Amino acid sequence: MDRSSRALSGAGALFFDEAGRLLLVADWAPRDGEDRVLFVFEGGLIDAAEIRLPAEELRSFAFVPPAEAGLRLIPRLARRVAEALRARESGETRYLEHGLARQA
């Protein structure tokens, strides 16, 4: 894989960031007249001891099962997380619009 952050596989395309992490979700989410594309990459495992929270930004964090994450997030973020988990399971990048799977 070259540093262009793109690798081709069969008829489809798999995308990676520069560290080689698989792109799970690309979500087109325009807001207030601006086009935005939000990306979710496979981040691997993280140890809670590695997390540093800037006190002025975040006061806590929690590791929760996927079903509970859906209850804690606003609907569009819950949809994005659910699609990212499906993408990780299948190994295929998901393309969304406002957290909803795009119809081909």
Buried (B, 14 or more C-beta within 10 A) or exposed (E): EEEEBEEEEEEEEBBBEEEEBBBBBBBBBEEEEEEEEBEBBBEEEEEEEEEEEEEEEEEEEEEEEEEEBBEEBEEBBBBBBBBBBBBBEEEBBBBBEBBEBEEE
